[in-house]
């Protein structure tokens, strides 16, 4: 009898032991949007970001003082994901911020009190992006070029076109727009909304919810065309063909459909 009781207790204990990790360590949902960015700074003070050398784009090099500081720091790693922000230097934790929607709202309230100009639509979009995204940035002192940026954005960027050519991205108006004649041509099409999704070279487009033919571009072919046009010195197209992102364009008088996402298969 005693032996039977001991066996029963042991079985229950083992069941609890194996069940606890399942019930207490629930996996958080994977972020809809991920960006992984690599930054390197070499001994000449050249900065490479996401596979692009900024000096080749016309930007200058860092000063000797900045180079010394960068070399001493060696590396830094910044991660923003959901309710957690972390910063490591040389693999040593430096900073951790734990925030949720309520605390972010309080930060926003304080920013508004100090004169930051931002409206409720913009705030709502920022919160959507923060809550659904993971951003990983690694910066290091290295003679190697940075790795191509890795972008996967299931949530399309919102772009709104005004009747006179005004352009807003994520509810934030730009200082410039498109030509009025171009805006008039767009209105002639009677289109309310279009969603474009770029998947590592393949572009799919929906116009007012209807599919257009998919278009696929090839990196070697694009490089050949750029070389023929004398444009090969500008930027590498390689990062473009490893990226996934979308644009949700609201035409004049149109709107965006809630919950629109780009699906990558």
C-alpha positions in Angstrom: 0.0 0.0 0.0 2.7 2.4 1.0 4.6 1.6 -2.2 1.5 2.3 -4.3 1.1 5.7 -2.7 4.8 6.5 -3.3 4.5 5.6 -7.0 1.3 7.7 -7.4 3.1 10.7 -5.7 6.1 10.2 -8.0 4.0 10.1 -11.1 2.1 13.2 -10.1 5.3 15.0 -9.3 6.8 14.0 -12.7 3.7 15.2 -14.5 3.9 18.6 -12.8 7.6 18.8 -13.5 7.1 18.4 -17.2 4.0 20.4 -17.3 5.4 23.5 -15.7 7.6 24.6 -18.6 4.6 24.3 -20.9 2.2 26.4 -18.7 4.7 29.0 -17.4 6.9 29.7 -20.5 4.3 30.5 -23.1 6.0 31.6 -26.3 5.3 35.2 -27.4 3.9 35.6 -30.9 6.5 36.2 -33.6 6.8 39.9 -34.6 5.1 40.8 -37.9 7.9 43.1 -38.8 11.6 42.5 -38.4 14.6 44.7 -39.3 18.2 43.5 -38.8 20.8 46.2 -39.5 24.6 45.8 -39.4 26.9 48.8 -39.1 30.7 48.7 -39.3 33.3 51.4 -38.9 36.9 50.7 -40.2 40.2 52.2 -39.4 39.9 54.8 -42.1 36.7 56.2 -40.5 34.5 54.8 -43.3 31.0 53.8 -42.2 29.2 50.9 -43.8 25.5 50.5 -43.1 23.4 47.6 -44.3 25.8 46.6 -47.0 26.4 50.2 -48.3 29.6 52.2 -47.8 28.4 55.7 -47.0 31.6 57.2 -48.4 30.6 55.9 -51.9 27.3 57.8 -51.5 29.1 61.1 -51.0 29.3 61.2 -47.2 32.6 62.0 -45.4 34.6 59.8 -43.0 34.6 60.0 -39.2 37.0 62.2 -37.3 40.1 60.6 -35.6 38.5 61.2 -32.1 35.4 59.3 -33.1 37.4 56.5 -34.5 39.4 56.1 -31.3 36.1 56.0 -29.2 34.6 53.5 -31.7 37.7 51.3 -31.5 37.6 51.3 -27.7 33.9 50.4 -27.6 34.5 47.6 -30.1 30.9 46.6 -30.6 27.3 47.6 -29.6 24.1 45.6 -29.9 20.7 47.3 -29.7 17.4 45.4 -29.7 13.8 46.7 -29.6 11.1 44.1 -29.5 7.7 44.6 -28.1 7.9 45.6 -24.4 11.7 45.2 -24.2 14.6 47.4 -25.3 18.2 46.4 -24.6 21.7 47.7 -25.3 24.9 45.7 -24.9 28.5 47.0 -25.4 31.3 44.5 -25.9 28.7 41.8 -24.9 28.1 43.5 -21.5 24.6 44.6 -20.7 24.4 48.4 -20.4 20.7 49.2 -20.6 17.3 47.5 -20.4 14.0 49.3 -20.8 10.7 47.5 -20.0 7.7 49.3 -21.4 4.2 48.5 -22.3 1.4 50.3 -24.1 0.4 52.2 -21.0 3.9 53.5 -20.2 4.5 54.4 -23.8 1.3 56.4 -23.7 2.6 58.3 -20.7 5.8 59.1 -22.5 3.7 60.4 -25.4 1.7 62.5 -23.0 4.9 64.1 -21.6 6.2 64.7 -25.1 3.0 66.5 -26.1 3.3 68.7 -23.0 6.8 69.7 -24.0 5.6 70.8 -27.4 6.2 67.8 -29.7 3.9 68.2 -32.7 2.2 64.9 -33.4 -1.5 64.0 -33.8 -3.5 61.0 -32.6 -3.4 59.2 -36.0 0.4 59.4 -36.0 0.5 58.2 -32.4 -1.7 55.2 -33.2 0.5 54.1 -36.1 3.7 54.5 -34.1 2.1 52.3 -31.4 1.1 49.7 -34.0 4.7 49.5 -35.3 6.3 49.3 -31.9 3.9 46.6 -30.7 4.4 44.4 -33.8 8.1 44.9 -34.7 11.6 43.7 -33.8 14.6 45.9 -34.6 18.1 44.5 -34.2 21.1 46.8 -34.8 24.7 45.7 -34.4 27.5 48.2 -34.7 31.1 47.3 -34.5 34.7 48.4 -35.3 35.7 46.2 -38.2 37.6 46.2 -41.5 34.8 44.2 -43.1 31.9 45.7 -44.9 28.6 45.5 -43.2 26.1 42.7 -44.0 23.1 43.6 -46.2 20.1 44.8 -44.3 17.5 42.2 -43.6 14.0 43.6 -43.8 10.7 41.7 -43.5 7.7 44.0 -43.0 4.4 42.3 -43.2 2.7 45.6 -42.3 2.8 47.9 -45.3 3.9 51.5 -45.0 1.0 53.8 -45.3 1.3 56.4 -48.1 -1.5 59.0 -48.8 -1.7 61.1 -51.8 -3.6 64.4 -51.6 -5.8 65.9 -54.4 -3.0 68.5 -55.3 -0.1 66.1 -55.1 0.6 66.2 -51.4 2.3 63.1 -50.0 2.1 61.8 -46.4 3.9 58.7 -45.2 2.6 57.0 -42.0 0.2 60.0 -41.6 3.2 62.4 -41.6 3.1 65.0 -44.4 6.3 65.5 -46.4 7.6 68.8 -47.4 7.3 67.9 -51.1 4.8 66.1 -53.2 4.2 65.0 -56.8 3.4 67.2 -59.7 -0.2 68.3 -60.1 -0.4 66.9 -63.6 0.7 63.5 -62.2 -1.9 63.8 -59.5 -4.6 64.6 -62.1 -3.6 61.5 -64.1 -3.9 59.3 -61.0 -7.4 60.7 -60.3 -8.4 59.8 -63.9 -7.9 56.1 -63.1 -10.7 56.3 -60.5 -8.5 54.2 -58.1 -9.1 54.5 -54.4 -6.3 52.3 -53.0 -3.5 50.1 -54.1 -1.3 47.7 -52.1 2.2 46.8 -53.4 4.2 43.9 -51.8 7.8 43.3 -52.7 9.1 39.8 -51.9 12.8 39.5 -52.7 12.4 40.4 -56.4 8.7 39.7 -56.9 6.2 42.5 -56.9 2.5 41.8 -56.3 -0.1 44.5 -56.6 -3.7 44.9 -55.6 -5.8 47.7 -56.9 -9.0 48.3 -55.0 -8.7 44.7 -53.8 -8.2 43.1 -57.2 -4.9 41.4 -58.2 -2.7 42.7 -61.0 -0.2 40.4 -62.8 2.9 39.7 -60.6 6.2 41.0 -61.8 9.5 39.4 -61.0 12.9 41.1 -61.4 16.3 39.4 -61.4 19.4 41.0 -59.7 21.8 40.0 -62.5 19.5 41.4 -65.1 19.0 44.7 -63.2 22.8 45.0 -62.7 23.3 44.5 -66.4 20.8 47.2 -67.3 22.4 49.6 -64.7 25.8 49.0 -66.1 24.6 49.7 -69.6 23.1 53.0 -68.4 26.3 53.9 -66.5 24.6 53.6 -63.1 26.4 50.7 -61.6 28.5 53.0 -59.4 25.5 54.2 -57.5 24.4 51.5 -55.1 24.3 47.7 -54.9 20.9 46.2 -55.6 21.7 43.1 -53.6 20.0 44.2 -50.3 16.8 44.9 -52.3 16.6 41.3 -53.4 16.8 40.0 -49.8 14.1 42.3 -48.5 10.4 42.0 -48.0 8.2 45.0 -47.6 5.0 46.6 -48.8 3.3 50.0 -49.4 -0.4 50.7 -48.9 -1.2 53.7 -51.1 -4.4 55.7 -50.4 -5.3 57.7 -53.5 -7.1 61.1 -53.3 -10.5 60.5 -51.7 -9.6 56.9 -51.0 -8.8 55.0 -47.8 -6.8 52.2 -46.3 -8.4 48.9 -45.4 -7.8 47.9 -41.7 -5.7 44.8 -41.2 -4.0 44.9 -44.5 -0.8 42.8 -44.5 1.7 41.4 -47.1 1.9 37.6 -47.1 5.2 36.1 -48.1 5.3 32.5 -49.0 
